[in-house]
Structures are given as C-alpha cells and as structure tokens.
Amino acid sequence: MWDALIITPFVNVMLFIYNLVGQNFGLAIILFTLLIRLITHPLMVKQIKGAKAMQELQKNEKWLKIQEKYKNDREKLAQEQMALYRELGINPFASCLPTLIQFPIIIGLYQSLIITLASTPIELLNLIRHIYPALLKVETLIPLNSQFLWMDLGLPERLVLPFLPVGIPVLAIVVTVTTYLQGKLMTPPSANPKDQSAMFSNMMNLYMPFLMGYLALTLASGLALYFVVSNLIGILQYAMLGQLNWKNILPKRAAEKPSKVGAKK
C-alpha cells in the first residue's frame, strides 16, 4: 500500500521532471519540492486560520476567566482549556499540522531517492519495477545523473576543500538555520507564553532544526536539498500572505522598546 500510494508515484513524478529538465536530478528535486508545496498550500492556509483563531482566543472572556480561576491547578486548567477548544471548534495544534504532515513526505522522498539513484543491477531491477511504462522509458533514463553542483545526490553532502582535512556539511548547516528561521517567522505572537499551544510551538521550534539538520547530515544530499528548498518556499509563501512574524527573530529588541518608552515618560 505504501509503495503504491507514495513511493511509486514519487519515483515516477521525479523521473518525469528529470527528463523535462535535461536529466538534471538536482533541478528535478527543486521542482518536485515546489510541486509538493503547491499541493500542500491549502494546509498552510488552514494553519494560518488556526493560528489566528488561537490569537483571538487569548482575548476571549471565558478563556481569561479560566486562566484566572485555575491558575494554581494545571491539570484542571488543561481540562477546561480543552473543553473550550472543543466548544469553539479550535484545534490547538493546527499551527504544527503542516510540519507533522511533512514527515510521511520526507520518508517517502528518501525511499524514492534511494530507489531512483540505482547503481547496482539489483537496484536497477527494483527501479524498473516502480516505473510506469506508459509514462517513462527505462532506456532513456539509465544511467541516471546524480551529480548536482559539488554533490552526489545519493550520498550525504560534504564540501571538500583542499586546505581542510574534513569536508564541510554545508547543506546540513543551511537546513538547520532555515528550519529555525522558518519556525520562528511562522509562529504567531502569543499573549500567554505559558499556554499549551504556545509551549508546544516553542518546543517544536527548538528541537526541529536539530532533527532536520541531523537528517541532512546523515542521509542522502538529495533529501537535504529538498529540506532547504522546502524551507525557503515555506518562508516565501508566508511572506506573500503577509504572515511572517519578524519580532520572533529579535525578541530582545522587541522587549526593550516598551521599556525605553516607559522610561521617557
């Protein structure tokens, strides 16, 4: 089922794009990433609506009364919060939904890359088994060109410089930085940092960059390329929708401005 619904379609779409762009697998991954982002765009819009609903909830009278009434009882506070979420039809984890949905896509893409970048006879037979013969001709695809810039897209990426004893994991660093920026820029401001959804978002923004960076460091560089492009497109989508929260990048400055105004008064 997983092969039929995810792996085989991914393999064929990537190889179809690969043929269209002059058998450049790096460009194929970039365009494939753009396609995935366009397909999942409605989820992003839903994420934004969920985040706005959470912001409006911070001003709700019932919400404020619950916060005050049960401020010393965390368990009861959580129960009452969830009851209010259900009453108002709000999903407290809506802002994390696109990130969670990406995981099956990431796993499917990684497996598809391994299958597509076949090098041994057995791997080639496995690749042929996944190709739709009505869409692609095997003889025009093999051997596959896995080189893109300085990378072999089937291997972990390292930039080797003659004056350094070890290779630099450029993509892993870029993945970590762009994942952090994306998380921060796309997290809406919260009136209550101790709220469950805000705490969950902060936790995701802290751990996700390191997880994605580790995957980019250890797995095929084709997957790391997907991470970078996906992060950049995600930030661009939010920018076009006017939803980037720049204050999250420089929290200290944002906090210092009110205090200076107060001092002048």
C-alpha positions as CSV (number, residue, x, y, z in Angstrom):
1,M,0.0,0.0,0.0
2,W,2.8,2.4,1.0
3,D,4.7,1.6,-2.3
4,A,1.6,2.0,-4.4
5,L,0.4,5.3,-2.9
6,I,3.7,7.1,-2.1
7,I,6.9,5.5,-3.4
8,T,5.9,4.6,-6.9
9,P,4.2,7.9,-7.7
10,F,7.1,9.9,-6.2
11,V,9.6,7.9,-8.3
12,N,7.7,8.5,-11.5
13,V,7.0,12.2,-10.9
14,M,10.7,12.9,-10.1
15,L,11.9,10.9,-13.1
16,F,9.3,12.7,-15.4
17,I,10.6,16.1,-14.2
18,Y,14.2,14.8,-14.5
19,N,13.5,14.1,-18.2
20,L,11.9,17.5,-18.7
21,V,14.8,19.5,-17.3
22,G,17.5,17.8,-19.4
23,Q,18.2,14.9,-16.9
24,N,19.4,17.2,-14.1
25,F,18.4,15.5,-10.8
26,G,19.1,18.5,-8.6
27,L,16.6,20.6,-10.6
28,A,14.1,17.8,-10.6
29,I,14.2,17.7,-6.8
30,I,13.8,21.5,-6.6
31,L,10.8,21.4,-9.0
32,F,9.4,18.4,-7.2
33,T,9.6,20.3,-3.9
34,L,7.8,23.3,-5.4
35,L,5.1,20.9,-6.6
36,I,4.7,19.4,-3.1
37,R,4.5,22.9,-1.6
38,L,1.8,23.9,-4.1
39,I,-0.3,20.8,-3.3
40,T,0.0,21.3,0.5
41,H,-0.7,25.1,0.2
42,P,-4.3,24.6,1.4
43,L,-2.9,23.1,4.6
44,M,-0.8,26.1,5.1
45,V,-3.9,28.4,4.8
46,K,-5.6,26.2,7.3
47,Q,-2.6,26.5,9.6
48,I,-2.8,30.3,9.4
49,K,-6.5,30.3,10.2
50,G,-5.9,28.1,13.2
51,A,-3.1,30.4,14.4
52,K,-5.4,33.4,14.1
53,A,-8.2,31.6,16.0
54,M,-5.7,30.9,18.8
55,Q,-4.7,34.6,18.9
56,E,-8.4,35.7,19.1
57,L,-8.9,33.1,21.9
58,Q,-6.3,34.9,24.1
59,K,-8.8,37.8,24.3
60,N,-11.9,35.6,24.9
61,E,-13.6,36.3,28.3
62,K,-14.2,32.7,29.0
63,W,-10.5,32.0,28.3
64,L,-9.4,34.8,30.6
65,K,-11.7,33.6,33.4
66,I,-10.4,30.0,33.1
67,Q,-6.8,31.3,33.3
68,E,-7.5,33.2,36.5
69,K,-9.7,30.6,38.2
70,Y,-7.4,27.6,37.7
71,K,-4.0,29.3,37.6
72,N,-2.8,27.2,40.6
73,D,-4.3,23.9,39.2
74,R,-2.5,23.0,36.0
75,E,-4.4,19.7,35.5
76,K,-7.8,21.4,35.8
77,L,-6.7,24.3,33.7
78,A,-5.7,21.9,30.9
79,Q,-9.1,20.2,31.1
80,E,-11.0,23.4,30.9
81,Q,-8.8,24.7,28.1
82,M,-9.5,21.6,26.0
83,A,-13.2,21.9,26.7
84,L,-13.2,25.4,25.5
85,Y,-11.2,24.4,22.4
86,R,-14.0,21.9,21.6
87,E,-16.7,24.4,22.3
88,L,-15.2,27.0,19.9
89,G,-14.1,24.4,17.3
90,I,-10.4,25.3,17.6
91,N,-7.5,22.9,17.1
92,P,-4.7,24.0,19.4
93,F,-2.1,22.1,17.3
94,A,-3.2,23.4,13.9
95,S,0.0,25.5,13.6
96,C,2.1,22.3,13.7
97,L,-0.1,20.3,11.3
98,P,2.0,21.0,8.1
99,T,5.2,20.1,9.9
100,L,3.8,16.8,11.0
101,I,2.3,16.0,7.6
102,Q,5.8,16.6,6.1
103,F,7.2,13.5,7.8
104,P,5.5,10.9,5.6
105,I,6.5,13.0,2.6
106,I,10.1,13.1,3.9
107,I,10.2,9.3,4.4
108,G,8.6,8.7,1.0
109,L,11.0,11.1,-0.7
110,Y,14.1,9.5,0.9
111,Q,13.0,6.0,-0.1
112,S,12.2,7.2,-3.6
113,L,15.6,8.8,-3.9
114,I,17.3,5.6,-2.8
115,I,15.3,3.6,-5.4
116,T,15.8,6.2,-8.2
117,L,19.5,6.6,-7.8
118,A,20.1,2.9,-8.5
119,S,23.7,1.8,-9.1
120,T,23.8,-2.0,-8.9
121,P,21.9,-4.5,-11.1
122,I,19.5,-5.5,-8.3
123,E,18.8,-1.8,-7.6
124,L,18.1,-1.2,-11.3
125,L,15.7,-4.1,-11.4
126,N,13.9,-2.6,-8.4
127,L,13.8,0.8,-10.1
128,I,12.3,-0.7,-13.2
129,R,9.6,-2.4,-11.1
130,H,8.5,1.1,-9.9
131,I,8.4,2.8,-13.3
132,Y,5.1,3.3,-15.1
133,P,5.9,2.0,-18.6
134,A,3.2,4.2,-20.2
135,L,4.9,7.3,-18.8
136,L,8.6,6.6,-18.9
137,K,11.1,4.6,-21.0
138,V,13.8,3.0,-18.9
139,E,16.4,3.0,-21.7
140,T,16.3,6.8,-21.9
141,L,16.8,7.2,-18.1
142,I,19.7,4.9,-17.4
143,P,22.4,5.7,-16.3
144,L,20.9,8.4,-14.0
145,N,22.9,11.6,-13.5
146,S,23.1,12.0,-9.7
147,Q,25.6,14.9,-9.8
148,F,24.4,18.4,-8.9
149,L,26.9,21.2,-8.2
150,W,29.5,19.6,-5.9
151,M,27.2,16.9,-4.6
152,D,26.3,13.3,-5.4
153,L,22.6,13.4,-4.5
154,G,22.6,9.8,-3.4
155,L,25.2,10.3,-0.7
156,P,25.5,12.6,2.4
157,E,26.7,16.0,1.3
158,R,30.2,17.4,2.2
159,L,32.0,20.3,0.6
160,V,35.7,19.2,0.3
161,L,38.2,22.0,0.3
162,P,41.9,21.2,-0.4
163,F,43.2,23.1,2.7
164,L,40.8,21.4,5.1
165,P,41.2,17.8,6.5
166,V,37.5,17.2,6.6
167,G,34.5,18.1,4.4
168,I,32.1,20.8,5.4
169,P,28.4,19.8,5.7
170,V,27.1,22.9,4.0
171,L,23.6,21.7,3.4
172,A,23.2,20.4,7.0
173,I,24.1,23.8,8.3
174,V,21.8,25.6,5.9
175,V,18.9,23.2,6.7
176,T,19.4,23.8,10.5
177,V,19.4,27.6,10.0
178,T,16.5,27.8,7.6
179,T,14.4,25.4,9.7
180,Y,15.0,27.6,12.7
181,L,14.1,30.7,10.8
182,Q,11.0,29.2,9.3
183,G,9.7,28.0,12.7
184,K,10.3,31.4,14.3
185,L,9.0,33.5,11.4
186,M,5.9,31.4,11.0
187,T,5.0,31.2,14.7
188,P,2.3,33.8,15.5
189,P,2.7,36.0,18.6
190,S,1.1,34.6,21.8
191,A,-0.4,36.7,24.5
192,N,0.3,33.9,27.0
193,P,3.7,32.1,26.5
194,K,2.7,29.5,29.1
195,D,-0.3,28.4,27.1
196,Q,-0.2,24.8,26.0
197,S,-0.2,25.5,22.2
198,A,2.5,28.2,22.7
199,M,4.7,25.9,24.7
200,F,4.3,23.1,22.1
201,S,5.2,25.5,19.3
202,N,8.3,26.8,21.2
203,M,9.4,23.2,21.8
204,M,9.0,22.3,18.1
205,N,10.9,25.4,17.1
206,L,13.7,24.4,19.5
207,Y,14.1,20.7,18.6
208,M,13.0,20.6,14.9
209,P,16.1,22.4,13.5
210,F,18.5,20.0,15.1
211,L,16.5,17.0,14.0
212,M,16.3,18.2,10.4
213,G,20.0,19.1,10.5
214,Y,20.9,15.7,11.7
215,L,18.8,14.1,8.9
216,A,20.5,16.3,6.4
217,L,23.9,15.4,7.8
218,T,23.5,11.7,7.7
219,L,21.1,10.9,4.8
220,A,21.3,11.5,1.0
221,S,22.1,15.0,0.0
222,G,19.1,14.9,-2.3
223,L,16.9,14.9,0.8
224,A,18.9,17.8,2.3
225,L,18.3,19.7,-0.9
226,Y,14.6,19.1,-0.5
227,F,14.7,20.4,3.1
228,V,16.4,23.7,2.1
229,V,14.2,24.4,-0.9
230,S,11.0,23.5,1.1
231,N,12.0,25.8,4.0
232,L,12.7,28.7,1.6
233,I,9.5,28.2,-0.3
234,G,7.6,28.0,3.0
235,I,9.0,31.3,4.2
236,L,8.2,32.9,0.8
237,Q,4.6,31.6,1.0
238,Y,4.1,33.1,4.4
239,A,5.7,36.4,3.2
240,M,3.3,36.6,0.3
241,L,0.4,36.0,2.7
242,G,1.7,38.8,5.0
243,Q,2.0,36.4,7.9
244,L,5.7,36.5,8.8
245,N,6.3,37.3,12.5
246,W,9.6,39.2,12.4
247,K,9.5,40.0,16.1
248,N,10.3,36.4,16.9
249,I,13.7,36.7,15.3
250,L,14.8,39.6,17.5
251,P,12.8,39.1,20.7
252,K,15.2,41.2,22.9
253,R,14.8,44.3,20.8
254,A,11.0,43.9,20.8
255,A,11.1,43.6,24.5
256,E,13.4,46.6,25.0
257,K,11.3,49.1,23.0
258,P,8.4,49.4,25.5
259,S,10.7,49.8,28.5
260,K,12.5,52.7,26.8
261,V,9.2,54.4,26.1
262,G,8.2,53.9,29.7
263,A,11.5,55.4,30.9
264,K,11.0,58.6,28.8
265,K,7.5,59.1,30.3
